[in-house]
Amino acid sequence: MQPGKAKSVRVLIDAAVRGELSDAQARQLYGHGSEVVALALLAASQRIAEQGTRIAEQDARIAELQTGPQSGPPSPSTPSGMRPIYTKPDTPKRRKRPGARVGHPGKRRPPPNRIDDQRVHRLKRCPHCNGRLQRCERTRSRVIEDLLELIQPVITEHIIHRDYCPKCKQHVEPVVPDALPRATIGHHLVSLTSWLHYGLGVTIDQIVDILSFHLHTRLTPGGLINAWQRLAEILTDWYEQIGEQAKQSTHLHADETGWRVNGKKHWLWCFANDRNCYYMIDRCRGSPALLKFFTEAFDGVLITDFWAAYESVEVADRQYCLPHLLRELEKVDQHNKSAEWQAFAKKLRRLLRDGIRLRKRPDFAPERYQSRIQRLKKRLRILAQDNHKDADTRRLTKRLWRHREHLFTFLDYPYVPHDNNFAERQIRPAVILRKNSQSNRSDRGAATQAVLMSVYRTLRFRGHNPTETIANALRAYLTTGQLPPLPD
């Protein structure tokens, strides 16, 4: 075929593959003979097959993100809530008797501290034969604790005197400490409803129903949101104190999850330990968001997963989550059956489990088992230095070598765990609230979310009654003009 003719045929075939062939071009292609037509049909068929494969892979990825993998066992990293119920195994029957072992002391609900009312019950006749009863002195006591059948709100009218000050040349009046300025609902109601929403994850409509039907208090969703936003602005000082105390702690867990603010993609960050829980909602998932919280070096142990952004934080030491690494091994096992990978995964599992088993010993102390800890770290360095041909093995080997100094940190500090489950458990209430309430609709709502969730989780860790603590704090704030320090 001549060069000019071959070029024109190539242009026609490309147009046919792209789906842009016109009627005149189709007739021109047909005029070049059956061989050229067959070549064009083969090229178009191959292009159609490639497009079908690409679309099928894209649909499979979307379905996996929504409900987990469509075929085969689900990925170990797929959350339980995203797996269809029919793919989960049946729960095995209980093989042992429920309750404590024989000989252990029983656990019962403790009796109440007071008795508000006392009632005497006595039969007049026998309930079986309707015969007369012979009176005895035998009695038994049964204590029942219940709520009032009709719970009514307490409505108080405050008569406020306004007097004139000749010196200031203005009218003055006393401060009412039982409610915020211009508010018609008291501190206990504001703290209770905000705790139900941000502390327990109850939706706003459900709170309105609880108030209307059970507490006989009528409020609108807009009134609740306005009260919560004013409460969050007052408690911002506590929110900042929680962040500062978290950054001064000996260890800190960190994790993040997706969030939405007015429909736009955001991220909810969580920094927590057994005394503090700090939430932050930011547009970024990378190091800029972390550097907003860690304004200076963290003089403690940061416990995270393997997300690369955490490496931007300057810390005294780190601990990476070992269950994340073990789940990665399970995920690769599903598609990689090579002998090289199986041998590597077996060695790595044994190494990690040896370290976890050592930490769980009742008499564990870093000084006591220092030689064994050093042997574990040496085994890790040797395993990370091996050369492999398998792609998955090389990838995991690079990760081990890059993080070799921070996989067994939990063996050097007794208060540091080997996993990041604590941060994930603190993220879980926010995820449930996100599912029920669809995140936030404004930046002010996101700020309210972060402040109140941080305050309520922190108060819970420290053993305080959230509604009573916040109501007393608001009363002190209105009386003195300053918020009291965050309770310890």
Secondary structure, 3 states (H helix, E strand, C coil): CCHHHHHHHHHHHHHHHHCCCCHHHHHHHHHCCHHHHHHHHHHHHHHHHHHHHHHHHHHHHHHHHHHCCCCCCCCCCCCHHHCCHHHCCCCCCCCCCCCCCCCCCCCCCCCCCCCCCCCCCCCCECCCCCCECCCCCCCCCCCCCCCCCCCCCCCCCCCCCCEEECCCCEEECCCCCCCCCCCCCCHHHHHHHHHHHHHCCCCHHHHHHHHHHCCCCCCCHHHHHHHHHHHHHHCHHHHHHHHHHHHCCCEEEEEEEEEEECCEEEEEEEEECCCCEEEEEECCCCHHHHHHHCCCCEEEEEEECCCHHHHHCCEEEEEECHHHHHHHHHHHHCCCCCHHHHHHHHHHHHHHHHHHHHHCCCCCCCCCCHHHHHHHHHHHHHHHHCCCCCHHHHHHHHHHHHCHHHCCHHHCCCCCCCCCHHHHHHHHHHHHHHHHHCCECCHHHHHHHHHHHHHHHHHHHCCCCHHHHHHHHHHHHHHHCCCCCCCC
